[in-house]
């Protein structure tokens, strides 16, 4: 047999059933929990109606990783409003599976049982996790009926702002999340949303200074460059209108047509500014964000060469002092302080502080480390500022107790030609989510069968606990050993392997 996209697959004769599907049965096919006979082939059948792309499995739901080409037509304001009303307060089995049904189930369970809820979104890169999180937040804010519309609008704008700052183009996805996000929405006992809080994890700071072939830096750099060029403000931030900064350089990217002349980037920059204002950032705070972003781009253009001294043959020296001064100006520090920080380091021995010059290689490492630290701390500051603007006063009375609904959106498994420590952390986090999934779908369900003496066949599944123990177990897990070894000044890869 062939699928609708021409992929052949073999099916045993005893598994073939020829039957005309009625409308009701087609709807039931979306809910695998209601099928009498379930096998692997059913799960691989291409969905016949692309406007219904979700499939229900127990307390979880799946969306296809190969999203329909006209997916944008499915999330228009009219369609979203129609589906929002359709799933609000409806029983789970009345309508076809949908993300709004997941949001409604979490909301109704929170209100009726007075217990916190959590929605975990997982999948490979490009599967649509971030967009799913957006839709869930939108439905929850609709169900929560915020007392003031500004709070609802702020919560919705947060996703757009963090997407510009924390997403980037990768080989697998043009809008890939490069950080993990846990959004916790707070509701009063009556179900009214009163605030939100964000926790961010595993920001891929290394992308600031280096990207793989065919990939890009974080969106915000391109948006800002195009927006400032449009308003003739590049010079105010010490940015060139003729040469692309080192951190944005790519063989396939040209300054004039691809960035400065990119209409989409200009529109996104206007959207980012609007997000800042709606959420509640002050004009001077927005200005400070742009200055730090510009300082990062200027930092990447600082160049070094080696000079020989009496005691050292590879002492670093900055060759373009004008760029150093531009960077210092954006950071509101003196150029001498910045030069000293980049070209030398302090060593404390027996209470005595010794200043030693950096080699060119070391100076470049310090320069890039500073850029990554600046971006990481800027991102964390923005998240903390958002939390303060979306926060609320805690309730004092028991009669007005609060509950929370959390949404976890984290990037999926990654395997590139060159993988860094970030990929290790990302994949370990995903293995933990997979373990959580296995526990709830297999282990806990089968334990429930045994408690109730249900005669059910034991389902064998691959348990990834040994893999997690390999990395996370203390004190002999890989991460614990790495943490311990990194505390020794003379540690090397070989000494780590020797453990």
Secondary structure, 3 states (H helix, E strand, C coil): CECCCCCECCCCHHHCCCCCCCHHHHHHHCEHHHCCCCCHHHHHCCCCCCCCCEEEECCEEEECCCCCCCHHHHCCHHHHHHHHHHHCCCCCCCCCCCHHHHHHHHHHHHHHHCCCEEEEECCCCCCCHHHHHHHHHHHHHHHHCCCCHHHHHHHHHHHHHHHHHHEECCCCCCCEECCEEEEEEEECCCCCEEEEEEEEECCCHHHHCCCCCCCCCEHHHHHHHHHHHHCCCCHHHCCCCCCCCHHHCECCECHHHHHHCCHHHHHHHHHHHHHHHHHCCCHHHHHHHHHHHHHHHHHCCCCEEEECCCCCCCEEEECCHHHHHHHHHHHCCCHHHHHHHHHEEEEEECCEEEEEECCHHHHHHHHHHHHHHHHHHHHHHHHHHHHHHHCCCCCCCHHHCCEEEEEEECCCCCCCCCCCHHHHHHHHHHHHHHHHHHHHHHHHHHHHHHHCCCCCCCCCCCCCHHHHHHHHCCCCCHHHHHHHHCCCCCCCHHHHHHC
